[in-house]
């Protein structure tokens, strides 16, 4: 089944409009989800909407409320909320361009693939893609979809363009709040070189296929074994990583050297031995008298 477009419309740059389709670049992984079951009967547990001191209530008695103070709510009807929703526009206007490394990583939220809608749109699409690539820029705009306005970025990706939704400033916690107590010290040059060597040893091209969720894999195996065991308890043996005993104080230099395979003592440098001058060499030559 063909993927359904998340959004269709036009990217507009000044007087240039490019019809495009936008598709989600990610999908839900093979995560394991559990339900709550009533063990004596084996039936799934359902949840009821209840009010404390009153009990279960009907769905048509439920409205949305925004808490303005402890226990005090402003009640809003669905049609009131619907009236203030942003109209879904079919135009994404590019209003600003920034350097590719200017936006901090924690603003990026979710990626989407952008493709030209038809052959007529391909030429303008390629011009925008190549212009962004040549100038190493990211385009910014705001996209109105499903009742809300999202800040988005566009950047080249292979033959296409990737759109990423961005978090607004008030959605991101300030890093300084967490980093302020970290001392601004500089490590020793030798430690930096050892750490750099360790990084070099483990440097390789990124391959997403090399990584997988080992917890999900273990859960799948457990479910299979449990189904075959017909209700009997199945406990998997888990190998705990070796942890050093005793003091938690670590000799960082020794640990770095051992990590890069340099824990063997370095050979002592040979120093040139100084010859003791002989009497003939040490005695100054007498000048001939005129």
Secondary structure, DSSP 8 states (H G I E B T S, - for coil): -----SEEEEEEETTEEEEEEEEES-----------EETTTTEE-----EETTTEE--GGG--EEEEEETTEEEEE-HHHHHHTS----SEEEEEEEEETT-S-GGGEEEEEEEEESSHHHHHHHHHHHHHHHHHTEEEEEEEEETTEEEEEEEEEETTEEEEEEE--GGGS--THHHHTTS------HHHHHHHHHHHHHT-----GGG---HHHHHHHHHHHHHHHHTT--------------S-----HHHHHHHHTT--S--------------HHHHS-------
